[in-house]
Amino acid sequence: MLGHGRAGQAVAQALLADPLIDLRWVARRHLPPDSLDHLPGTQVPVIATGGDALDELISHRPIDALVDFSSADSASHYLDAVRRHRLMLVSAVSSYAPQQLAAIRALADTCRVMCSPNITVGINFLIVAARLLRTIAPQADIEIIEQHFRDKPEVSGTARRMARTLDLDEARITSLRLGGIVGHHEVVFGFPHQTVRLTHDSIRREAFGTGASFALRELRQREAGFYTMEELIAGVMRGQLLAA
């Protein structure tokens, strides 16, 4: 796993709690003087590495999947190793430049890749469900409400993604900034005689780890290719509907 910031630490704990996943190591750019060289209460090493050394790390400490919660700059240093070892890749980095994303997509001819900026199961289920309801009832009025902590200045990227998915102008997004709200997203469908509200509340960053676990399990059952979290969720829903 790459990344040991606040989100990365929470994700590592969630992966450790999954009995089907064996977390072999966590890599970060540097180890502060007062930090541990392993995850607390475990023997999982936290390794200071970066740049071309990532390729060497992957070669010398074998894995079958790489989870990336670091930064966009890391990708160029591990893509060759991912391709060479045919690793599964789960990336939750939100700020790839177009050429970086194109390089990741190019792995899909031989590797199983999941790349989405928000990989929480709940928010992606909400987006898929909202898209389905939009198809069923295209005449409904739709509004998006997003709430975050007081100091978050911009409209959330997740809300913008919802608007794009539902073919809505961003003017249909209402933003509220209140206290310490971690994250709340709501899609409201208005009908003449009923209202449907789809909501998601973020509580802890471990939700990203649950999403990473889900993505890894799903990728193991897929062919080589490039997937988004929405596509993995939609695939499970489609399978359940066909089995009903």
C-alpha positions, 0 to 999 in steps of 0.5 A: 500500500502507498500512502500513510497520511490521515486517510492512508492510516485509516485505510491500513487499519481497515485492510488489516481488519479484513481476514481476506487481505494480507497487508504486506507493507505500507510505503510513504515518502519519508519517516518523521523522526518520532514515527514508528517503522511498523503499523502499531500492534503489527509487524507490517513495516512502514517503509520510507521510499519514493521515486524509482525506489518504488519499483525496487520495493515492489520487486523485492517485497512481492505482492499481488495488488497495490492500493494507492492512497498517496499522490498523483506523482507516485504513479509514474514510479510504479506503473512499470512494476505493476505491468511487469508483475501483472498486479491489481491496482486500486487507486483512490488518488483524486488529482491525476493530470490527463496524461497520468490517467492515460498512463494508468488506463494503458495498464488495462490491457494486461492488468486489473485496474480500479481508479476512482477519486472516492472509493467509499461503497456508500457514495458510489452505491448512491450515484448508481442508484440515483442514475437508475432512478433518473432513467426510470423517472426522467421527468423528476425534479432533481437537486443535489445537497452537499454539506461539509465542515465550515472551512471547506471552501469549494463545492465538493468534487463528489457533488460535481461528479453526481451532477455530471452523472445525472446530466445536471448543471452545477447550479443544481448543487446546494452547498452548506458549510456547518461546524465539523460535518465530515461529509453529507451528500443528498440527491433529492428527486421531486415528483408531483405526489412524492419525494425520494431522498438518497443520502450518504454521510461520511463518519470516519476515513475507514470507509475508504478502506472498506471501499478498497477491500471491496474493490480488491475482492471484485477485481479478483473476479474480473478480467484485465481492464480499467474499472471505476468504483461505480462500475464495480458496484453496478456490476454487483447490483446487475448480478443480484437483479438477474439472480432475483 
